[in-house]
Each structure stands twice: as C-alpha cells, then as structure tokens.
Amino acid sequence: MKGFTLTLGIGVLLSLFTALIVTRAYMDAARSFSGLSVPWLYGLKKRPDAK
C-alpha cells in the first residue's frame, strides 16, 4: 500500500502543478492578442455595456 500511496500522491501533485503552469501560459498567451486584452474578460472591470 505504501507504493500506491506514494505514486498517487506524486501523480496528484504533478497534475496540479501542470494544470497551474499550463493555465498561466494559456492566459499569458491570450492576453497578448489584441482582441483578448480587455480587462472585463478576466473579471477585472465590469463590462462596458452591462447595466
């Protein structure tokens, strides 16, 4: 059972790390496009046409 627990723990941590790194890289790439650089898309400001 020790080996399984260690393998599972490594897998979970590696998966979390990969998800964070890939998401950050994706968001950085998305912000570099001019059409996706508006702050309200990321929840930083309210949408201009929102009431």
C-alpha positions as CSV (number, residue, x, y, z in Angstrom):
1,M,0.0,0.0,0.0
2,K,2.9,2.4,0.6
3,G,4.0,2.3,-3.1
4,F,0.5,3.0,-4.3
5,T,0.1,5.9,-1.9
6,L,3.4,7.5,-3.0
7,T,2.5,7.0,-6.6
8,L,-0.9,8.5,-6.2
9,G,0.5,11.5,-4.2
10,I,3.1,12.2,-6.9
11,G,0.5,11.9,-9.6
12,V,-1.9,14.4,-7.9
13,L,0.9,16.9,-7.2
14,L,2.3,16.7,-10.7
15,S,-1.2,17.1,-12.1
16,L,-1.9,20.2,-10.0
17,F,1.5,21.7,-10.9
18,T,0.9,21.0,-14.6
19,A,-2.6,22.5,-14.5
20,L,-1.4,25.7,-12.9
21,I,1.6,26.1,-15.3
22,V,-0.4,25.4,-18.4
23,T,-3.3,27.7,-17.4
24,R,-0.9,30.5,-16.6
25,A,0.8,30.0,-20.0
26,Y,-2.6,30.0,-21.8
27,M,-3.7,33.2,-20.0
28,D,-0.4,34.9,-20.8
29,A,-0.8,33.9,-24.5
30,A,-4.4,35.0,-24.6
31,R,-3.6,38.4,-23.2
32,S,-1.0,39.0,-25.9
33,F,-3.7,39.0,-28.6
34,S,-5.2,42.5,-29.0
35,G,-8.8,41.3,-29.1
36,L,-8.4,39.4,-25.8
37,S,-6.7,42.2,-23.8
38,V,-9.8,43.9,-22.5
39,P,-9.9,43.7,-18.7
40,W,-13.6,42.8,-18.3
41,L,-13.0,39.4,-20.0
42,Y,-10.9,38.5,-16.9
43,G,-13.3,39.9,-14.4
44,L,-11.1,42.9,-13.5
45,K,-13.7,45.5,-14.5
46,K,-17.4,45.5,-15.3
47,R,-18.4,45.1,-18.9
48,P,-18.9,48.5,-20.5
49,D,-22.4,47.7,-21.8
50,A,-23.5,46.0,-18.6
51,K,-26.3,47.6,-16.6
